[in-house]
């Protein structure tokens, strides 16, 4: 019998016979015709009795008066002796009364097969079993982080709105939809978010929005759009940021959150987008005057270069004025009124302006006023940053903002033609700004 613990090699051979033969005939021929061929030390019967040779397995079939099949013999000898036994099999020329031929097909190293199995199994164990432990550790870590974030959440006003710990102290805040959104932002270190808790905006939110620079950060679905419309009608918001289409703020990664906040759009452009009537003039003037003392702070950490670029000239207020201003605000930005520069001859771009009216699209033009590309206004900043120098100017159906103006100056554009002017703190002399309002 085959000893599976000591088998080193398996001899595989093919057999053909000119007649009908069966398994006992083949086994008998192997023992009979090799007896005494290799001496007493390599006699197959003795080797099988001592376990040095395993059970001879024969699979044979007969078709059309001829037989064919395979032979396998396990061996615990080394390479040389196993090769001798294999060669001895090929000396067999008859099986029973029939002429036969045996040819060695291959010799399999059992240990190599076991090594391959060990390697494959080890890979599966490493992936399946060790991954389970890693996931368990991650769950423990996430549970601890979740408890810390829950402890950081505060509740504002009589409505007990979920909010980050820095909402009251920050000059700029984020207004999100629900508690899960606040938790996700806390996860990435954003602690100035407050949740409205539904489409019905509570008075606490309206009071906060009247005192701070507000960015509405909503989901990319129909509910997020409704909340934006509600906020625009009952609160003084300054910017709107939306999650990607079909995605919630609570499911966004840090990279996606940063991208969405960088692509926020100002209130003027949002009013045009949702076709909402602007605020009453008196209310708008009071809000602008009140928020002129508020300096927007970044919601995420900036690099040193970005912080240096964000610094604008400031002056210290007189003592009497400082006492009238909230304690945390002691300086304001010097903002000079910027009038749009109008080009005397407008005929060449008039057709572009008419084509883009109401589309919220932008056209990038070269020096010969040829259209290089047409994109959505929300993607204009990104497209300008990626421009390779061929863009000479932009005509778009949107608000000329400080961000677009700065990018245009950096890329060496000659002109920007938009629907209206936004709040511009500084206007580069190298870029001509034209609006269809004038």
C-alpha positions as CSV (number, residue, x, y, z in Angstrom):
1,X,0.0,0.0,0.0
2,X,1.1,3.5,-0.6
3,X,2.6,5.3,2.4
4,X,1.5,8.9,2.0
5,X,4.0,10.0,4.6
6,X,7.1,8.8,2.7
7,X,6.1,9.2,-1.0
8,X,8.6,11.5,-2.8
9,X,7.8,10.9,-6.4
10,X,4.9,9.6,-8.6
11,X,5.7,7.9,-11.9
12,X,3.1,8.5,-14.6
13,X,3.1,6.3,-17.7
14,X,0.9,5.7,-20.8
15,X,0.1,2.2,-22.0
16,X,-1.2,0.9,-25.3
17,X,-2.0,-2.7,-26.3
18,X,-2.9,-4.4,-29.6
19,X,-5.9,-6.2,-28.1
20,X,-8.2,-6.2,-25.1
21,X,-6.5,-6.2,-21.7
22,X,-7.7,-5.4,-18.2
23,X,-6.1,-4.0,-15.0
24,X,-4.9,-7.3,-13.5
25,X,-3.2,-8.1,-16.8
26,X,-1.2,-4.9,-16.7
27,X,-0.2,-5.2,-13.1
28,X,0.8,-8.9,-13.6
29,X,2.9,-7.9,-16.6
30,X,4.7,-5.2,-14.6
31,X,5.6,-7.5,-11.8
32,X,6.4,-10.5,-14.0
33,X,8.5,-8.8,-16.7
34,X,10.6,-6.7,-14.3
35,X,11.3,-9.6,-11.8
36,X,15.1,-10.1,-11.6
37,X,15.7,-7.3,-14.1
38,X,17.2,-4.9,-11.6
39,X,18.5,-7.3,-9.0
40,X,17.1,-8.3,-5.6
41,X,17.5,-4.7,-4.2
42,X,15.0,-3.3,-6.7
43,X,12.5,-6.2,-7.0
44,X,9.0,-4.6,-7.3
45,X,7.2,-7.2,-5.1
46,X,9.7,-6.7,-2.2
47,X,9.7,-3.0,-2.5
48,X,5.9,-2.9,-2.3
49,X,5.9,-5.1,0.7
50,X,8.4,-2.9,2.6
51,X,6.5,0.3,1.6
52,X,9.2,1.7,-0.6
53,X,6.9,1.5,-3.6
54,X,3.2,2.4,-3.4
55,X,0.1,0.8,-4.9
56,X,0.2,0.5,-8.7
57,X,-2.8,2.2,-10.1
58,X,-4.0,1.3,-13.6
59,X,-6.8,2.9,-15.6
60,X,-7.4,1.1,-19.0
61,X,-10.1,1.3,-21.6
62,X,-10.8,-0.8,-24.7
63,X,-12.0,0.6,-28.0
64,X,-12.1,-1.1,-31.5
65,X,-10.2,-4.1,-30.3
66,X,-7.3,-2.0,-28.8
67,X,-6.7,-0.9,-25.3
68,X,-5.1,2.2,-23.8
69,X,-4.7,3.8,-20.4
70,X,-2.5,5.2,-17.7
71,X,-0.3,3.8,-15.0
72,X,0.8,5.6,-11.8
73,X,3.3,4.3,-9.2
74,X,4.2,6.2,-6.0
75,X,7.9,5.9,-5.0
76,X,9.8,6.8,-1.8
77,X,13.2,6.4,-3.5
78,X,15.5,9.2,-4.5
79,X,15.7,10.6,-8.0
80,X,18.2,8.1,-9.4
81,X,16.4,5.0,-8.2
82,X,13.0,6.3,-9.2
83,X,14.4,7.0,-12.7
84,X,15.7,3.4,-12.9
85,X,12.3,2.0,-12.0
86,X,10.6,4.3,-14.6
87,X,13.0,3.1,-17.3
88,X,12.4,-0.5,-16.3
89,X,8.6,-0.1,-17.0
90,X,9.4,0.8,-20.7
91,X,11.0,-2.6,-21.2
92,X,7.6,-4.3,-20.9
93,X,6.5,-5.3,-24.5
94,X,3.6,-7.7,-23.8
95,X,0.6,-7.7,-21.6
96,X,-1.1,-11.1,-21.5
97,X,-1.2,-12.3,-25.1
98,X,-1.1,-8.8,-26.6
99,X,1.7,-6.7,-27.8
100,X,2.0,-3.6,-25.7
101,X,4.0,-0.4,-25.3
102,X,4.6,1.6,-22.1
103,X,6.0,5.1,-22.3
104,X,6.8,7.4,-19.3
105,X,4.7,10.5,-19.4
106,X,6.2,12.4,-16.4
107,X,7.6,12.1,-12.9
108,X,5.9,14.3,-10.3
109,X,7.8,15.6,-7.3
110,X,5.2,15.3,-4.5
111,X,7.2,17.6,-2.2
112,X,7.1,20.3,-4.8
113,X,3.3,19.9,-5.1
114,X,3.1,20.1,-1.3
115,X,5.2,23.2,-1.3
116,X,3.0,24.9,-3.9
117,X,-0.1,24.0,-1.8
118,X,1.6,25.4,1.4
119,X,2.4,28.7,-0.4
120,X,-1.2,29.1,-1.9
121,X,-2.8,28.2,1.4
122,X,-0.5,30.6,3.3
123,X,-1.6,33.4,1.0
124,X,-5.3,32.7,1.6
125,X,-4.7,32.5,5.4
126,X,-2.8,35.8,5.3
127,X,-5.6,37.5,3.4
128,X,-8.7,35.9,5.0
129,X,-7.7,35.4,8.7
130,X,-5.3,38.2,9.4
131,X,-7.7,40.7,7.6
132,X,-10.4,39.8,10.0
133,X,-8.2,40.8,12.9
134,X,-7.3,44.1,11.2
135,X,-10.9,44.9,10.6
136,X,-11.7,44.2,14.2
137,X,-9.0,46.6,15.3
138,X,-10.3,49.2,12.9
139,X,-13.8,48.8,14.3
140,X,-12.4,49.3,17.9
141,X,-10.5,52.5,16.8
142,X,-13.5,53.8,14.9
143,X,-15.8,53.2,17.9
144,X,-13.4,55.2,20.1
145,X,-13.2,58.0,17.6
146,X,-17.0,58.0,17.3
147,X,-17.4,58.4,21.1
148,X,-14.9,61.3,21.1
149,X,-16.8,63.0,18.3
150,X,-20.1,62.6,20.1
151,X,-18.6,64.1,23.2
152,X,-17.5,67.1,21.1
153,X,-20.9,67.8,19.7
154,X,-22.8,70.7,21.4
155,X,-26.4,71.7,21.1
156,X,-27.4,75.3,20.3
157,X,-30.5,77.3,21.1
158,X,-33.9,76.1,22.2
159,X,-34.0,73.8,19.2
160,X,-31.0,71.9,20.5
161,X,-29.3,71.9,17.1
162,X,-26.3,69.5,16.8
163,X,-23.2,71.6,16.2
164,X,-19.4,71.5,16.5
165,X,-17.7,73.0,19.5
166,X,-16.4,76.1,17.6
167,X,-19.6,77.3,16.0
168,X,-20.1,80.2,18.5
169,X,-16.5,81.3,18.4
170,X,-15.9,81.1,14.6
171,X,-16.5,84.0,12.3
172,X,-17.3,81.5,9.5
173,X,-19.6,78.5,9.9
174,X,-21.0,75.7,7.8
175,X,-24.7,74.9,7.8
176,X,-25.4,71.2,7.1
177,X,-28.5,69.0,7.1
178,X,-28.2,66.6,10.0
179,X,-26.3,65.3,13.0
180,X,-24.5,62.6,10.9
181,X,-23.1,65.4,8.7
182,X,-21.7,67.2,11.7
183,X,-20.1,64.0,13.0
184,X,-18.4,63.3,9.6
185,X,-17.0,66.9,9.5
186,X,-15.8,66.5,13.1
187,X,-14.0,63.3,12.0
188,X,-11.8,65.4,9.7
189,X,-11.3,68.3,12.2
190,X,-14.0,70.7,11.0
191,X,-15.6,71.9,14.2
192,X,-17.6,74.9,13.0
193,X,-20.6,73.1,11.4
194,X,-24.2,73.2,12.6
195,X,-27.2,71.1,11.5
196,X,-30.6,72.5,10.5
197,X,-32.3,69.2,11.1
198,X,-34.6,69.3,8.1
199,X,-36.1,71.6,5.4
200,X,-37.8,73.7,8.1
201,X,-35.0,76.2,9.1
202,X,-35.3,77.0,12.8
203,X,-34.9,80.6,14.2
204,X,-31.5,79.7,15.8
205,X,-30.0,79.2,12.3
206,X,-31.4,82.5,11.1
207,X,-29.9,84.3,14.1
208,X,-26.5,82.7,13.5
209,X,-26.5,83.5,9.8
210,X,-27.1,87.1,10.6
211,X,-23.8,87.4,12.5
212,X,-21.4,85.1,10.6
213,X,-20.1,84.3,7.2
214,X,-22.2,81.3,6.3
215,X,-21.6,78.4,3.8
216,X,-24.5,76.1,3.3
217,X,-23.1,72.6,2.7
218,X,-25.8,70.2,1.6
219,X,-26.3,66.7,0.1
220,X,-26.2,66.3,-3.7
221,X,-29.9,65.3,-3.9
222,X,-33.3,66.9,-4.1
223,X,-33.5,67.4,-0.4
224,X,-30.3,69.4,-0.4
225,X,-31.6,71.6,-3.1
226,X,-34.8,72.3,-1.1
227,X,-32.8,73.2,2.0
228,X,-30.7,75.7,0.0
229,X,-33.8,77.3,-1.3
230,X,-35.3,77.6,2.2
231,X,-32.1,79.0,3.6
232,X,-31.9,81.6,0.8
233,X,-35.4,82.8,1.7
234,X,-35.2,83.0,5.5
235,X,-31.4,83.3,6.3
236,X,-28.5,85.4,5.3
237,X,-26.1,82.9,3.7
238,X,-23.0,83.9,1.7
239,X,-21.9,80.7,-0.1
240,X,-23.4,77.4,-1.1
241,X,-21.4,74.1,-1.4
242,X,-22.9,70.9,-2.6
243,X,-21.9,67.3,-2.3
244,X,-21.4,65.3,-5.5
245,X,-24.6,64.2,-7.3
246,X,-26.4,61.5,-5.3
247,X,-23.9,61.6,-2.4
248,X,-24.5,62.7,1.2
249,X,-22.1,64.9,3.3
250,X,-22.0,62.1,5.9
251,X,-20.5,59.7,3.4
252,X,-17.9,62.0,1.9
253,X,-14.2,61.5,2.4
254,X,-11.8,64.3,3.5
255,X,-10.6,64.8,-0.1
256,X,-14.2,65.2,-1.4
257,X,-15.1,67.6,1.4
258,X,-12.2,69.8,0.7
259,X,-13.0,69.8,-3.1
260,X,-16.6,70.7,-2.5
261,X,-15.8,73.6,-0.1
262,X,-13.3,75.0,-2.6
263,X,-15.9,74.9,-5.3
264,X,-18.5,76.8,-3.3
265,X,-20.4,79.5,-5.2
266,X,-21.4,83.0,-3.9
267,X,-25.0,83.9,-3.0
268,X,-25.5,86.1,-6.1
269,X,-24.8,83.2,-8.4
270,X,-27.0,80.8,-6.4
271,X,-29.9,83.3,-6.6
272,X,-29.6,83.2,-10.4
273,X,-29.3,79.4,-10.4
274,X,-32.5,78.8,-8.4
275,X,-34.3,81.8,-9.8
276,X,-35.0,83.2,-6.4
277,X,-35.8,86.9,-5.9
278,X,-33.1,88.8,-4.2
279,X,-33.4,90.0,-0.6
280,X,-35.1,93.3,0.1
281,X,-32.6,96.2,-0.3
282,X,-32.9,97.4,3.4
283,X,-32.3,93.9,4.7
284,X,-29.4,93.3,2.3
285,X,-27.8,96.6,3.3
286,X,-28.0,95.9,7.0
287,X,-26.6,92.4,6.5
288,X,-23.7,93.7,4.4
289,X,-22.9,96.4,7.0
290,X,-23.0,93.9,9.8
291,X,-20.9,91.3,8.1
292,X,-18.3,93.9,6.9
293,X,-16.8,93.5,10.4
294,X,-16.4,89.8,10.1
295,X,-13.3,88.3,8.5
296,X,-13.9,84.9,7.1
297,X,-11.6,82.3,8.5
298,X,-10.7,79.1,6.7
299,X,-12.7,76.0,7.7
300,X,-9.7,73.8,7.0
301,X,-6.0,74.2,7.7
302,X,-4.1,76.0,4.8
303,X,-0.6,75.8,3.7
304,X,1.9,78.6,4.6
305,X,1.8,79.8,1.0
306,X,-2.1,79.9,1.0
307,X,-2.2,81.7,4.3
308,X,0.3,84.3,3.1
309,X,-1.7,84.9,-0.1
310,X,-4.9,85.2,1.8
311,X,-3.6,88.1,4.0
312,X,-4.9,91.5,2.8
313,X,-3.9,95.0,4.0
314,X,-5.5,95.8,7.3
315,X,-5.7,98.7,9.7
316,X,-6.4,98.8,13.4
317,X,-9.6,100.4,14.5
318,X,-9.6,103.3,16.9
319,X,-10.3,102.4,20.5
320,X,-13.8,103.9,20.5
321,X,-14.7,101.8,17.5
322,X,-13.1,98.6,18.9
323,X,-15.2,98.9,22.1
324,X,-18.4,98.9,19.9
325,X,-17.3,95.8,18.0
326,X,-17.5,92.3,19.5
327,X,-14.4,91.4,21.6
328,X,-13.0,88.8,19.2
329,X,-13.0,91.2,16.2
330,X,-10.4,94.0,16.4
331,X,-9.4,94.6,12.8
332,X,-11.1,94.9,9.5
333,X,-10.0,94.6,5.9
334,X,-9.6,97.7,3.9
335,X,-11.8,97.2,0.9
336,X,-11.9,99.7,-2.0
337,X,-14.8,99.9,-4.3
338,X,-14.0,98.4,-7.7
339,X,-15.8,99.5,-10.8
340,X,-15.9,97.1,-13.7
341,X,-13.8,98.2,-16.6
342,X,-16.0,98.4,-19.7
343,X,-14.6,97.9,-23.2
344,X,-15.8,100.6,-25.6
345,X,-16.4,98.3,-28.5
346,X,-18.6,95.4,-27.4
347,X,-19.9,94.1,-30.7
348,X,-17.6,91.1,-31.1
349,X,-18.6,89.4,-27.9
350,X,-22.3,90.3,-27.9
351,X,-23.3,87.1,-29.7
352,X,-21.5,85.0,-27.1
353,X,-23.2,86.8,-24.3
354,X,-26.6,86.2,-25.9
355,X,-25.9,82.5,-26.6
356,X,-24.8,81.9,-23.0
357,X,-27.7,83.8,-21.3
358,X,-29.5,81.5,-18.8
359,X,-27.2,78.5,-19.5
360,X,-24.8,78.9,-16.6
361,X,-22.0,78.0,-19.0
362,X,-18.6,79.6,-19.9
363,X,-16.6,79.9,-23.1
364,X,-12.8,80.0,-23.1
365,X,-11.5,82.0,-26.1
366,X,-8.1,82.4,-27.7
367,X,-6.4,85.6,-28.9
368,X,-8.4,85.5,-32.2
369,X,-11.7,85.2,-30.3
370,X,-12.1,81.5,-31.3
371,X,-13.9,79.2,-28.8
372,X,-11.4,76.8,-27.3
373,X,-13.8,75.1,-24.9
374,X,-17.3,75.4,-23.4
375,X,-17.7,74.3,-19.7
376,X,-20.2,74.7,-16.9
377,X,-19.6,77.8,-14.7
378,X,-19.1,75.6,-11.6
379,X,-16.1,74.0,-13.4
380,X,-14.6,77.3,-14.7
381,X,-12.1,77.8,-11.9
382,X,-10.7,74.3,-12.4
383,X,-10.5,74.6,-16.1
384,X,-8.6,77.9,-15.8
385,X,-6.1,76.4,-13.4
386,X,-5.5,73.6,-15.9
387,X,-5.2,75.9,-18.9
388,X,-1.9,75.7,-20.8
389,X,-1.6,79.3,-21.9
390,X,-3.9,79.2,-25.0
391,X,-6.8,80.9,-23.2
392,X,-6.9,84.7,-23.7
393,X,-10.3,85.5,-22.2
394,X,-13.5,84.1,-20.8
395,X,-17.2,84.9,-21.4
396,X,-19.5,83.2,-18.9
397,X,-23.1,83.4,-17.6
398,X,-22.2,83.9,-14.0
399,X,-20.9,86.2,-11.3
400,X,-17.4,87.6,-11.5
401,X,-15.9,86.6,-8.2
402,X,-12.6,87.4,-6.5
403,X,-11.5,83.8,-7.0
404,X,-12.1,83.7,-10.7
405,X,-10.5,87.2,-11.1
406,X,-7.3,86.0,-9.2
407,X,-7.0,82.9,-11.3
408,X,-7.5,84.9,-14.5
409,X,-4.7,87.3,-13.5
410,X,-2.4,84.4,-12.6
411,X,-3.0,82.8,-16.0
412,X,-2.4,86.0,-17.9
413,X,-5.9,86.4,-19.3
414,X,-6.8,89.8,-20.9
415,X,-10.5,90.0,-20.1
416,X,-13.4,88.5,-18.1
417,X,-16.9,89.0,-19.4
418,X,-19.6,87.9,-16.9
419,X,-23.3,88.5,-16.1
420,X,-22.6,90.7,-13.0
421,X,-19.9,91.7,-10.5
422,X,-19.6,90.0,-7.2
423,X,-17.9,91.3,-4.0
424,X,-14.4,92.2,-5.4
425,X,-11.8,93.3,-2.8
426,X,-8.9,93.8,-5.2
427,X,-9.0,94.0,-9.0
428,X,-5.8,93.2,-11.0
429,X,-5.0,95.9,-13.6
430,X,-3.9,93.3,-16.1
431,X,-7.4,91.8,-16.5
432,X,-10.3,93.8,-18.0
433,X,-13.6,93.1,-16.4
434,X,-16.8,93.6,-18.4
435,X,-20.4,92.8,-17.3
436,X,-23.6,92.9,-19.2
437,X,-25.3,94.9,-16.4
438,X,-23.5,98.1,-17.4
